[in-house]
Amino acid sequence: MSWKDTAEPLLTRMPSVARPEGHVPFKRKLGWTAGVLVLFFFLRNINLYGLSGTGGSSAFGRFSSILATQQGSIMQLGIGPIVTASIVLQLLGGADLLGLDTQNNPRDQILYQGLQKVLVLVMIVLTGFPMVFAAEFLPAESVMGLPTGAVKWLMFAQIAVGGVLILYMDEVISKWGVGSGIGLFIVAGVSQSLVGGLISIPQISGNWGFIPYWTGAIFGIVDIPSPLTARGMGQLLFHTSGQNYIGLIAILTTVSIFVIVVYAESVRVEIPLSHARVKGARGRFPVKLIYASVLPMILVRALQMNIQFMGRLLNSQLGGLPAWLGAYENGQAVSGLFYYLAPIQSPQEWAWFVFGGQITQDVWQILIRIGVDLTFMIIGGAIFAVFWVETTDMGPEATAQQIQNSGMQIPGFRQSPGVLEKVLGRYIPQVTVIGGALVGLLAVMANMLGTVGGVTGTGLLLTVSITYKLYEEIAEEQLMEMHPMMRQMFG
């Protein structure tokens, strides 16, 4: 008896959102999407009952924006458990340890979805339990007369409910809404930080009164130091004179990421197609440069986040780690293995020639960390892009079968899935690796140079890419509404 036969009773009984029986009108899809997003923002602003404060900065640090988390709220875990469960399934599926045929076997598809839900529940416990019981959260002194231990269990229950809610909110959008729930939650979290970084107006002492953050680039240019030394130029570009301004480099980096991602999304190899039975019906199958999308970057960053979370947890529980593993200050590794494995998040962490005494590490330590981060993101981006393509039925074999089922074929070639697979195999594997590595490089460079609102480079890449794909999907949905025959042709 295989594991599938043993686990089938549990996996097939996992609660799920029913699929629509027929076509869902576009306006109804928008309604479901808007409703879930409103609920998401509502839950992000509900603080945990019984919480008096946190034991430090956010448990996820600057990963919070791309994981759609909110410290101290019901959305404390965000999409973290879903992403971590996806990593586990990606690795197990890539090693062919599951033995599930999710492309052709409906039973295996149900088992895969049920297994994913079970893993998400496990990750909710494994992630949320240490946050609450490892002194991350400080319970209120008196909550309904309950002892401290009971209050912590109450907070953990709220976090667990939030993790389950976001799992099914994602499923509602995937089946009844527009786009992907995970993608929309990421866009919502990053956009909130991005817009806040642009329009927040802190009070500045002096005659100027209230000055928006973005004016820092303008005032920095006006106040050019004389003589202009290398450090003075660095301070001008990064605007290190105060925390209330955005540096010119951050603005240029943010704009450049938008331009590069939109351009990369438009770079593609288009394979001509024609319908085998409808004369004159032609189309093209685009193999984009970023074929696997930017979503695999979530998996790479989540893997880094879990490594850092484990180091921080071990340090707090053991009262310190061996020197070779890492020393911690204010919850962040400043030396050792966990320091080298930590992703660079801002110019203040590597630009020793600008920030001087603010950086305590030696130059060789900083260079090693940069090299590790680049290697991890470029190679990891390529590997997870390949896993993503294979597990989401975007590989040559699955795509060829989908084109065959739609009645399309490549003009001048025999109508056969094998022929289609051979042609697609010339482009998809190579483009997947190149696109994944490119996205990893862009994410690291954006982090190193800084962005508006302090969002991570990965978060900015995800936001631009997901928004662009959402625009394409909305345009496709409108086309299907205008021409029902198109909907029948493409299923």
HELIX and SHEET records of a PDB file:
HELIX    1   1 TRP A    3  LEU A   11  1                                   9    
HELIX    2   2 PHE A   26  ARG A   44  1                                  19    
HELIX    3   3 GLY A   61  PHE A   63  5                                   3    
HELIX    4   4 GLY A   80  GLY A   94  1                                  15    
HELIX    5   5 PRO A  106  PHE A  133  1                                  28    
HELIX    6   6 THR A  148  TRP A  176  1                                  29    
HELIX    7   7 GLY A  181  ILE A  199  1                                  19    
HELIX    8   8 THR A  215  VAL A  222  1                                   8    
HELIX    9   9 ALA A  230  PHE A  238  1                                   9    
HELIX   10  10 LEU A  248  SER A  266  1                                  19    
HELIX   11  11 PRO A  296  LEU A  318  1                                  23    
HELIX   12  12 LEU A  337  LEU A  341  1                                   5    
HELIX   13  13 PRO A  347  GLU A  349  5                                   3    
HELIX   14  14 TRP A  352  PHE A  355  1                                   4    
HELIX   15  15 GLY A  356  GLN A  358  5                                   3    
HELIX   16  16 VAL A  363  THR A  391  1                                  29    
HELIX   17  17 PRO A  396  ASN A  405  1                                  10    
HELIX   18  18 PRO A  417  LEU A  424  1                                   8    
HELIX   19  19 ILE A  428  LEU A  449  1                                  22    
HELIX   20  20 VAL A  452  GLY A  454  5                                   3    
HELIX   21  21 GLY A  457  MET A  482  1                                  26    
HELIX   22  22 PRO A  484  PHE A  490  1                                   7    
SHEET    1   A 2 LEU A  51  THR A  54  0                                        
SHEET    2   A 2 PHE A 137  PRO A 139 -1                                        
SHEET    1   B 3 ARG A 282  LYS A 288  0                                        
SHEET    2   B 3 ARG A 268  HIS A 275 -1                                        
SHEET    3   B 3 MET A 408  GLN A 409 -1                                        
SHEET    1   C 2 ALA A 327  GLU A 329  0                                        
SHEET    2   C 2 GLN A 332  SER A 335 -1                                        
END                                                                             
